Amino acid sequence: MSDLPNCPACASEFTYDDGIQYVCPECGNEWSKSDESSDAEAGSGIRDANGNMLADGDTVTVIKDLKVKGSSSVVKVGTKVKNIRLVEGDHDIDCKVDGIGPMKLKSIFVKKA
């Protein structure tokens, strides 16, 4: 029995190893061996504006001026936010911004530092 992955397109079990990629003889689909490891991460996790995976404790940089709701304060471009905490919901990141205090950010407005 082969330990090669099934074809992601047609689920065929007759895939074969062709050097740097896998090939399905039934549907002709070809995919990279590195896709196998990234497929496990692709569905889960929170990504920044550049597509990098974020994790608890990361440091991120704000890429757009963000108005603070209910205040006249603004989080400026380039502000570094340390030790973020990922949460579920519309705003993905729980953090404390220096000079402003605790707040929630959307991951689309930050990049990994």
Disulfide bonds with the S-S distance in Angstrom:
none
